[in-house]
């Protein structure tokens, strides 16, 4: 009798905890209450392990200090550039509003006078990075969620070793879980011996202890390369060959990445250095590092022409729903066309409603997802949202030859978003992500053409397609979608 009563009290206390937690939408509350009720004891354990965003006390405090120091230094640094001293010069009200959303998230004002080049493919992207690293004079900073000791990952590591051996300051961050194979490989030790500074982001350590002090599945999903403070890369690509040895059955992985030059590189620099200080046992004062890596003069940072760009970094501990706010703002800004590619689609209610509303008001909305998803649960949950989108007029396509891993949004053919964030709950709540919002006809057109290239290898999903799915399949998709907030 004692244990029965204790069990009821534990379940009741867990449900009360679910209902009282702030910053949680009703769907997430309902999903967790259902999980706790439907899976006695297992649901309680699942909630303790995965139900709340817990960074751990020490990590949370260090992260807060680093972010405070970053916020304190950014206005002074950006004001040194005449263009940055006036964050919103003459631009359309719509663009200015989007940049305000971005600045409210990670503190960066829009930067001007940038150039942006879309790289042809994953291998060409690694080639370009290596060429820039080999030409570096002062410093190289790289950060990847997944870094593999395959052909591409090893070539990149060897370029860092060459740079360090010729006296360039080199720092590299790899996620402790996503890059665990590289961290255990000989090339990691070779980098350390050559003088490359190394950091393991979101270290797992003892899994049992990690579950007690913080969540084990909070990951650094960012992909950042900064060279001499003037060149940066942003996109979906990890330091890996498209054959992707971990999950060959889904290969090739189709990624997209842009090379930016100009002051936006310094914003990526700040994000990298904040991550570096959070994961290294060093002083968490970021100001001197930003000053040490100030871009050199004469590099066109104050040129009025070029691409307007802004780094938007999100992650646990920042304001809740930051990424969904950015996505919904972009969707509602569309007047004529909205083109989205994402591998993982488990949206918030606001994002799904915004897409339906966009199509209903006459915006031509196209979305591309992979036909075969490396996460079967996420793939099934994604398809549960197709019907409402298609009924509103959204055209949905599934990419067949490989896993389309690109995360892109292009609006009206003139501006958009590129980076690491997916349109799913993990990106919204659990991952540290990095994206660049940009306004510029040339890069937007290039990325729009790349999206069109994907369509050549896609099959469109129509209402007739969905009607032909077996009822059991639709039942499974809808059931998984209910659990979407806990995936």
N, C-alpha and C positions, 0 to 999 in steps of 0.2 A: 504493500500500500504506500509506503514511504516513497519508493522509486516511481510509482505511478504519479503520485502527487508532484514529486520533484520534476518529472518529465513534463507535466502540464504547465508547471510554473516556468520552466525554462523556455518552452515554446511560446507561452504568453509574453514573457519578457522580451524574447527575440522579436515577436511581432510588434510589440510596443516600440522597440528600438527602431524597427523599419519605419513605422509610422511617424516617429518623432524626428528622424534625421532631416536636417535642412538640405536644400539644394538637390532635391530629388523629385523628378516628375511623377505624376500619378501612375503612369504605365510601369515605371520601375518599381514603385511601391507595390503595385498589384502583383507584379511578377514574383517579387521576393516573398510576399505573403503567401501566394499560391505555392511556391517552392517549399516554404517551411511547413505548410499544412499538408501538402501532398507527400512529402518525403520526411517522415518523422525522424528526428535526430540527424539524419543525413542533411536535411535542409538547414538545420541549425548550424551544423559544422560548415556547410557551404557558405552560409552567410558570414560566419566568423572569419573565414578565410578570404572570401571574395566580395562580401556585400558592402564594404565601406572602403573608401580611399584612405589608406593609412601609409604615410611615408616613413613613419617612425619618428620618435621625438627628436633625436639628435640630427637626423637628416632634415627634418622639417625646419628646425631652428637655423641650421646652416644655410638652407635654401632661402629662408626669409632674409638672412643677413646679406647674402650675395645679391638678391633682388633689390633690397634697399640700397645697397651700394651702387648697383647698376643704375637705378632710377635717379640717384643723386648725381651721378656723373654724366648721364646722357644729355640733359638740357645744356650743360656747360659746353660739352663737346660739340653738339650739333649747332649751337649758336655761333661757333667759330666759322661756320660756312655761311656766307651771305644768303645763299638760297635756303638753307635750313632755318635761318633766323625768322623767315616768314613761311611757316609750314604749309599754308594753303594759298599760294599765289593764284593768278587767274587760271581757273580750270572750271569745268562744268560742275554745277552743284551736285550732280550725281556722283561724280568721281570724288569730289571733296568729302561727301558724306561717307563713302566707302573707306577712304583713308582715315577719317575720324574714328570709324569703328575699329580699324586696325590699330590705330594709336592708342585707343582705350584699352586694348588687350595687352600689348607688349611694350608700349611706351615710345615707339619709334614714329617720328614724323615722316611723311613721304620724302624721299630723296629724288633729286633731279639730275639730269645730265648723264644718265646711265646708258649703256648699250647692252643689248641682250641678244644672244645667238643660240638658236636651237640646234643641238647636236644631232647628227643623223641617226645614230643608234647607240646601243650600250657599249659596244667595243670602241667606237669612235669617241665616246665620252671618256672612257678610261685613257685612250691615247691622248686626248686633249689635256686631261688632268696631268698626265705624266710629263707632257711637253711643258706645261706651265710650272710644274714642280722643278723640272730640270733647269728652268730659267730663273727660279726664285733667287733673290739676293738677300733678303732679310729673314723672313719667316714663312712657315707653311703650317696650317692648322687643318686637320681632317677629322671628321666624326661620322661614323656609320653605325646603323643598327645591326646590319648583317655584313660582316667582313669575312670572306672565305679565302682560304689558302689555296685557291685554284689559280688558273692562268692569269685572270684579270686581277684578283686580289693580291697575288704574289708580285706581279709587275708593279702594282701601285706601292706595295710595301718596299720593294727594292728601290723605287724612285725616292721614297722618304729616306732610306738609308744613305743613298748617294748625296741627298741634300744635307743631311746631318754631318756627313763626313767632310763636306767642304765648308762647314762652319755656319750653315743656315740653322736658325732655331726652328725645331720641328716638334710639334705636339700632335698626338693622335689619341682619339677617344673611340673605344669600341664597346658596344653594349655587352654586358657580362653574359647574358643569356643568348642573344642573337648571334654573337660572334664567338661563342665558347670554343668552337673548333679551331679558330685562328689563334685564340689566346693560349691554347694548349699546344700549338704547332711550333716547330723550331724557328719559323720566321719571326714570331713575336719576340723571342729571346734575342734574335739577331738585331731587331730594331732597337731593343733596349741597349744592347752592347755597343751599337753604333752612335748612341747619343740621342736617339729619338725619345722624347718624353711621352710616356704612355699612361693612360688612365682607363680603368674599367668602369663604365657607367652602370649604375643600379646594380651593384654587386649582390649576388645571391647569397654567398657564404653557406652556412648551414641551413638547408631548407626548412627544417623544423623550427629553428630559432627565428628564421626570417618570417615565418607565418605568425609568430608571436609578436614580433616588434614592428612588422609592416607587411604589406602585400608583396608577394613574390612576383606577381604578374604586372607590376608597374614598370614599363620599359621605356628606354630612350630610343625612340623611333626615328630620330632626326638623321638627315644626310647633309653634311655641310663640308665644303672645301673652301678655304680662304688662303690666298697667296699674296703676300706682301701688302695686305690690306686694301688692294685695289681690284682683285679678281676673286669672284666667288661662283660656286656652282650650287644649283638648287633644283630638286626634282624628286623623282620616286626611286632612283637607282641606288642600290647598295653596291659595295665593293665586291662584285661577284660577276662571273661570266654568265651570259644569258642561259647557258645550259643548266645552271643552278644545281649543283651536286646534291644538295639536301633534298630536293624535291624534283628529281629528273622527270618524273611521270607527267608533270605539268609544263615542262619546258617546251619551247623557249619562253623565258620571262620577258615580256615586252615593257620596257621602261622608257621614260622621257626625262630629259634633263636640259637645263639652260645654263649657259655661261654668261654671267653678268660682269661688267666692268663699271667702276664708278663708285659713288659714295654708299650705295646699297651694300657693297662688300663689307663696309665697316659695321653695318648693323648685324650682318651675319657673324662678323668678328666678335661683337659683344655677346651674342647668344652662345657662341662657342666658348668664350672665356668664362662666362657664367657657369656653363656646364663643367668646364675644366676645374674651376675653383670649388664647385660643389662636390666633385668626386676625387679631389686631391687633398692631401693633408698639408695645405699651404694657407697663408693668410688669405682671407676672403675679401680683401680690399681690391676691387677690380679697377679702380681709377688709374693706378700706375701702369697696369698692363695695357689698358686702352691708350694711354699716352705714349707708352713705349712703342706701340704698333700703329701710331698715327700715320695715315697715308702721306707719302711725300708730295711736295708741291709740284705744280706743273703737270698734273695728270688729268686736267680737264674736269675736276669735280664740281666746279662752279659754272660749267657751261649750261646755258639756258635750254639748249636743244636736247634731244634725246628722250629716253624712256623715264617716266616717273615710276618709282618702285619703292616698296615698303616691306620689310621683313615682319612677319606675324608669327611669333612663337607662342605655342600653347602647351599646357601640361598640367598634371595634378598639382593642386595648391594654388593655381591661378583662379581667376573667377570662374565659377561654373558656367557651362554652356557657352564658352567663348567661341569655340569652333562652329557650333550650330548657328550662333549669331552671325558669324562671318558668311557662312554658306547661305543662310536665308537672306541676308542683305544683298548678296550678289544676285540671287535668284529674283528678288523683287525689283532689282535695278534694271533687269532686262526689258527692253522695249520691242525688239524684233526677233532675236534669236538667242538661244541658250544651248550650249553644247558641253556635255559633261562626260568624262570617263572616270570610272572608279572601279577597283576590283571588289570592294566590300561595301555593300549597301544595306545597312540596318539603321534607318534614319530616325531622328527624333520626329515627333508628330508635327512640329513646326516646319521642318524641311519637306516632309511629304506634302503637307498642305500648301506650302509655297510653290512647289513644282506643279501641283494640280491647278492652283490659281494662275500661275504663269501661262499654262497651256490654255486654260479657259478664257483668258483675256487676249488670246491671239498670238502669243509668243511661240515661235517654232522651237520646240524643245526636243532635243535628241540626247539619249543616254546610251552609253556603251558599257556593258559588263562582260566579264569572261564567261564563256559557255561552260567551262570546267573550272570550278573554284577549288583551291587547295584546302579550304575549310568547308566541308560539306554542310555543316550546320548553318554557317553564314550564307552559303549559296542558296540553301533552301529558304532561309528567312528572307533573303533578298527577293526571291520570286513571288513571295506572298504579297509584295507591294506592287507587282506589275499591273494587275487588273485595274486598280483605281487610276493609275497613271495613264494607261492606254485609253481608258474610257474618257479621260479628260483631253486626250489628243497628244500626249507625249509619245514619241516614237522610241521604242526600245530595241536595241540590237545586242546580240551576243557574239563575242569574238571567239573564233574557233581554234586557230593554229597556235596554241600556247596560252599562257596566262597573261592577259592584259593587266599589267600592274601599274599603269600610268594613272596619275591622279591630277586631272586638269579640269578647269572650268574656263570657257571662253564666252564672253558676253558681247553680243552685237558686233562681233568680229573686230573689236578694238581694244578690249581690256580683259584681264582674266587673272587666274590664280594657278600657281604651279607649286608643287611641294610634296610633302610626305604624308599629309593627312588624308585618311579615307573618310567616307561618309558612313561611319558606323560608330557604335557606342564605345568601342575600345579606343578609337582615335579621340573621341570627344572627352572621355573621362579618365582613361588610364595611361595613355601614351604621351610622352614629350614629343611634340611635332614642330616642324619648321616649314613655313611657306613664304612665298613672295607674291604679293599683289602688285600687278604692273599695269600701266596704261601706256600703250604704244601700238600703232597700227602694224608696224613691221613684225615684231615678235608675235603679236596676236594672230596675224595672218599666217605666219609660219606654223604656229601651233594648231590653228584651225585646219590647215592643210594636212597636218599629221593626223588629226582626228578623222578627216575624210579618207586618208589612206587606210586607217583601221577599218572603215566601213566596207572596203573591198573584200575583206575576209570575215565579214559578219553575216549573220542570218537575222532578219527582223522577227521579233516576237509580236504577234498580233493577237487580237481577241479570239480569233479562230484557233490559234496555237494553244492558248490557255484552255479553251473549251475542249480541246483534244487530250488534255492531260487526264490521267486516270484519277478518279475521285480520291483514292487513297493517297496519291501524290499530293493533291491539293490539301487534303486533310493534314498531312505531315507538315507541309510548308506553313500552314496557318498555325499549327500547334507550336512549331519551332519559333515562329514570329512572336508568339505570346511570351516566350522565354527570351526574346531578343535583348531586353535590358540586363539579363544576367549572363549573356554569352560572353 
